Amino acid sequence: MRDFRTIIEVLKAYVSNEKGVVKVYDKDIAALLEISQAQFATIKKRNSIPYTHILKFCKREGLSCCDIFFD
C-alpha cells in the first residue's frame, strides 16, 4: 500500500494527464478532494490518508481506488 505522499503524486499525475495541466499544486488536489487547503496541509504534515475523500473522488471520476492506493 502506498503512503500519503505517493498517493498525492499519483493524483497529481492523473490530473496532469486528464486536464493537460503542466504543474499541479497541493491546493488543486485539496480542491479535488473537497477539503480546505489548511486541512490538506495538516493531513500532509501528519502523513495520514483521507480515505473517505479519496474514495469519493474516485467514484466521481470513475477511477479504480486500487490504482490510487496500491502499486
JOWOSUL-V38907 format. One record per residue. RES is the residue in one letter. PHI is phi in whole degrees, -180 to 180 (none if undefined). NEAR is the number of other ideal C-beta (glycine too) atoms within 12 Angstrom. Layout:
# JOWOSUL-V38907
res->RES phi->PHI near->NEAR
res->RES phi->PHI near->NEAR
This chain:
# JOWOSUL-V38907
res->M phi->none near->13
res->R phi->-79 near->20
res->D phi->-86 near->17
res->F phi->-60 near->28
res->R phi->-64 near->19
res->T phi->-68 near->18
res->I phi->-61 near->33
res->I phi->-63 near->34
res->E phi->-64 near->19
res->V phi->-64 near->30
res->L phi->-63 near->38
res->K phi->-63 near->27
res->A phi->-63 near->19
res->Y phi->-61 near->26
res->V phi->-63 near->28
res->S phi->-61 near->18
res->N phi->-71 near->15
res->E phi->-74 near->16
res->K phi->-98 near->16
res->G phi->71 near->9
res->V phi->-90 near->16
res->V phi->-74 near->11
res->K phi->-119 near->13
res->V phi->-112 near->24
res->Y phi->-99 near->19
res->D phi->-59 near->28
res->K phi->-63 near->21
res->D phi->-68 near->23
res->I phi->-67 near->35
res->A phi->-60 near->28
res->A phi->-64 near->19
res->L phi->-64 near->30
res->L phi->-84 near->34
res->E phi->60 near->18
res->I phi->-129 near->24
res->S phi->-73 near->16
res->Q phi->-64 near->18
res->A phi->-65 near->13
res->Q phi->-65 near->21
res->F phi->-62 near->29
res->A phi->-62 near->19
res->T phi->-66 near->17
res->I phi->-62 near->27
res->K phi->-65 near->25
res->K phi->-63 near->13
res->R phi->-82 near->14
res->N phi->57 near->16
res->S phi->-102 near->20
res->I phi->-110 near->26
res->P phi->-83 near->29
res->Y phi->-54 near->18
res->T phi->-59 near->16
res->H phi->-67 near->29
res->I phi->-69 near->35
res->L phi->-64 near->21
res->K phi->-64 near->18
res->F phi->-61 near->28
res->C phi->-60 near->24
res->K phi->-65 near->14
res->R phi->-61 near->14
res->E phi->-90 near->21
res->G phi->73 near->11
res->L phi->-96 near->22
res->S phi->-85 near->15
res->C phi->-66 near->25
res->C phi->-63 near->14
res->D phi->-67 near->18
res->I phi->-85 near->34
res->F phi->-88 near->22
res->F phi->-123 near->13
res->D phi->-70 near->11
